[in-house]
Amino acid sequence: MSEVRVESWEQLNECLYAGSWYQPHGRFRSPFAFRGLPDWRYDRRTSLDRLGGKYAPVEDDLLRNFRKYGSRIESSLQDSWWNWLAMGQHHGLPTRLLDWTFSPYVALHFVTTKADLFATDGVIWCIDFIKVRRYLPASLKAILKKDDAVFFTAEMLDGYARTLEEFDARVKRDGDDCVIFFEPPSLDDRIVNQAALFSMMSSPTLQLEHWLAEQPDVFRKIIVPAVLKWEVRDKLDMANVTERVMFPGLDGLGAWLRRYYSPNHLIEVSYGEGKRYLARIQRFQGLRMHVTLFAEREAVRDAVLTSREQSVWWDVGQDCSVAVNPRPAHFEFVPD
């Protein structure tokens, strides 16, 4: 695995698009799937695993009941368990799937969508789905080769196994445990706009985190420093990569407007001995945030802040650590 902590918007873009030239086609075609998280410490456990307890035996119960009760609402999925699995993941059902995207900017959106985590380093995981195919059993490789495909679809998987239980058993019979990338059907505009892609392990108890530890050559990790999130978020807005696009409809529109009009230029900076200041962001220069500190409605001084590894914030001029709250609970005035 390669890991880089970027130091600028320009370097971030270089890392996101690194290795995207594909000589056989003479085009830029990235072999990576992207997953963006707002906190670098988040793991990649599935929502099924997060249920806790003995979660594996209830996987079939969850999907069977989702299918049974959901069929009254959604009748277009036909009889495919794979379509129902994708629909369940899409609507919050605990599954063994993980969400990915073909778009590095969609991944960046999810790194910066939570303003209350702007003081925390974010991360983008990049998996080379071409290299991942090396670890598939021969029977699954043959399906992709037959259709000259890179990803599996519900139709392909239906031909291999009708249920998750059948899929797990056949993979175990044909070879070692593996991860597949599954392209969901275009269930709605949200999946289309997010350029969505799912990964799935060949057992409900297996976690991608552990599998990747044994195949370090197939993925890389990009750390987005906390101090860079403000610039990234604003430039994504200018590129129209927003909640309004990611989540078409009134909910996405409301989320975008709520975030867009929030006072992101105001933060709270805390020093030792209980000293807290409201700060107004003045400008950014590289990984340095220039702010003016206010106390009791009066400007106290200017400061230069930066964030170091593992989200440690630092006052450069005072040469000391500080705590940054990107969402002050309350402030009595708004500085000019």
Buried (B, 14 or more C-beta within 10 A) or exposed (E): EEEBBBEEBEBBBEBBEBEEEEEEEEEEEBBBBBBBBBBBEEEBEBBBBEBEEEBBEBBBEBBEEBBEEBEEEEEEBEEBBBBBBBBBBBEEBBBBBBBBBBBBBBBBBBBBBBBEBBBBBBBBBBBBBEBBBEBBBEEBBEBBEEEEEBBBBBEBBBEBBBBBEEBBEBBEEBBEBBBBBBBBBEBEBBBEBBBBBBBBBBBBBBBBBEBBEEBEEBBBBBBBBBBBBBBBBBBBBEEEBBBBBBBBEEEBBEBBEEBBEEEBEBBBBBBEEEEBBBBBBEEBEEBBBBBBBBEEEEEBEEBBBBBBEEBEBBBEEEEEEBEBBBBBEEEEEEBE
